[in-house]
């Protein structure tokens, strides 16, 4: 009897292992360009986790630098990126990304300065400096396609691409930049976090943009069902305040 019992134990373990494998679900991983302490990180995780759960997937949100988050999603290191402008592929020339038709956030593109009284003109151009050249030092977050295209039209601006918004706002508040162009909610968070209220001033708002998730092209079949789930969730009371998923 002992030999038979010994033979049964490995069989039971094999069956249990097979059952666990059958229950395991594929995990979708998105990158998102925000800091760990940004207030909407938890809400971003929640809405995507809920949407993917309804489709039979687990989900994980990884924080990353702006440009790196897109590169990883485009080359398949991750499965998608949490939010970009509607025509991101056209603006950036990034291949292999499929837009999910669900505007998960609406954000303002703002210009901030370190002197009161500055303003953008009627055509949406940045203010110029007091010198003969009119050049001002302008910071922006590297990898923001809409902002980078806009700044290429501002020939009097001396551009400084930066890793993230907090770095840019600290440099602005410290006098190392004349202007900073970026996403309104991230700028507001940085101003509060670094106590810059008396050192920086709103110059103007350039545009208000809707932002959309993007999937790696290998998941193209998920674009429509994911959009349906996200749009449903955004209508519910618990997701009534749209998360800012920059």
N, C-alpha and C positions, 0 to 999 in steps of 0.2 A: 504493500500500500504506500509506503514512503516514496518510492520512485515515481508513482503516479501523481502524488501530491506535489512533489518537486517539479514535475513537468507542468502542472496546472498553473503554478504561481507565475512563471514567465508569460503564459498565455493571458492571464488576467491583467498583468501589467501592460502587455501589448495592446489589449482591447481598451484599457483606460487611456493609454497614450493616444490611440487612434481617435477616441471620442474627443479628447482635448483639442486635437488638431482640427477636427471637423468644426468645433465650436469657435475656433480662432477666426477673427475677422481682419480683413485688410485695413491697415491704418493709412489715412491720408495725412500728409504733412504739408502745412502751409508756412511760408516765411512771411514775416511782417516787420516793417521798419518802424519800430517804436521802442521806447525804453521800458525796462522792467517795471518802473514805478508809474508809468503813464496810466491815468485813471481808467481808460477804456480797455485795457488789456484783458481784464477778466470778462467783460461783456463780449469782446471779440471772440475769446475762447468759447464762451457759452453758446453764442448764436451759431457758430460754425460746427461745434460739437453736436448740437441739437439737430441741425440740418443733415449732417452726414450720418448721424445715428438713424434717422428715418430712412436713409438710403442703404443702410446695412454696413456702414463703415465706422471704424474708430477714427479719432482725429487728434492731431497734436499741432500746436501753434508754436513756432520757433521765432525768436526775435533775431533780427539781422540788420546789418547796415543797408541803406536804401538800395544801392546798386547791386550789392551782393544778393539781396533777397530775390531780385528779378533774375539774375544770372543763374542762381540755383534752381529756380522754378523752370526756366527756359531749357536748361541742359538736362533736366530730369533728376537732379540730385534731390529735389523736393517735388511735391505734386502740384503746387500752385502758390500764388501770392495773394495776400488778402485784399489789397485794393490798389487800383491804378485808375487814371483817367480813361474816359471812354475810348479815345483813339490812341491809346498808349503804343500799340504796335507801330502805327504810322509815325508817331512822333519820335520814337526811339530806334526804329528799325530792328526791334527784337523779334526773332522768329520763335516758332514753337509754342506760342501762348494763345489760348482760346478764351475769349471774354465770356463771363457768366452774366447774363442779362438781369442783373439785380443790383440796383444802386444802393449799396450798403451804407453809404455816407455822402453827405454834402458838406463841402468845406470851402472856406474863403481863402484866397491867396492874398496875403497881406504884405505891405511894405512898412517896415519900422525903421526909425532913425534915432539918433542920440541928441537931436536938437528939435525943440518945439517950433512949430510954424512951417515946416516943410510940407509939401503936397505934390501929388502927381498931377500932370496937366490934363486937359480935356481929352487928349488923344491917348492917355494912359502911359505917358512917358515918365521916367524917374526924374526927380529934381536934379539940377546940376550944382556943382560946387561954386564957391565964390571966386576961384582963381580963373585966369584967362582960359585955361583948358576946360574948365568945368568938370573935371574928373572927380568922382567920388568912389571910395572903396566900398564895394557891394559884396556882401556874403550871401551864400545860398547853400542848401544841402545838396551834395553831390548825388546825382541819380534821379532828381525830380525832373522828368522829361518836359512837362509844360513850362516850368519855370526856366529851365535851361534854354528852351527855344525862345522864350520871351526876352531873356537877357541878351541874347545874340543880337537883338535889334537895338539895344541900348549902347551905342558906340562910345558914349562918354563915361561908361562905367568900367572901373577896374575890378574885375571879377575875382572872387576868392571862394572856390568850392570847398565845402567843409563836410566832415563826417556826419554831423547831425545838427539838429536845431538848437539843442541846449548849448553846444559849443559856440554856435554862431551868435546866440543872444548874449552869452557871457562876453564874447569879444566886442559886441556892439556896446554893451553896458560899460565895458572897460576902456572904450575909446579907440579900439584897434580897427573898427569898421565905422563907416559913415551911415550905411544902410544895411538892412538884412531883409531878404525876400523869402517867405516861407508859408507853410500851412498855418492858418489862424489858430486852431486848437492847440497845436504843438507849441506855437509861440506863446500863447496865453499861459500854458502850463509852465513853460520855462520862466516867464516873467514872475509868476507867483513863487515858483520853486527857488529861484535865485534872488528874490526880493529886488527886482529891477524896476518897480513901479515908478520911481522918481528919476530914473536914468534913461529910459527909452520912451519914444513917442510914436503913436500910429501916424504914418504918413498917408496911407490910403489903401483901398482894396482894389486889386487888379481884376479879379474874376471870382465867381462862385462856381465850383465844379462838382459834378457827381462822380463818385468813385465806384469801381466795379472789381469783383474778384476775377482772377485769371487762373485757368488750369493749364497744366502742361498738355500738349497736344495729344499725348497718348490716352488722356482721359476725356477726349472730346465728347464721348457718348454721355458723360455725366453733366455736361454744361446745362442742358435744358431741365433735367430733374432737379439739379442743385439750385438753379434759379427759382424754380417753383417752390421749393422748400424755404429758401431764404426770403422770398417775397411774402410767403404765408406768415413766417415768423415775424417779419417786420411790421405786419399789421396787428399782431397781438399786443396786448397792453404791456406785457413784461418786456417787450422789445420796442415799445412805442418811441423811446428816445433812440434814434438811430446811432449805432456805435460808430465812432470815428476810427476807422481801421487803417490809417495811413501806415 
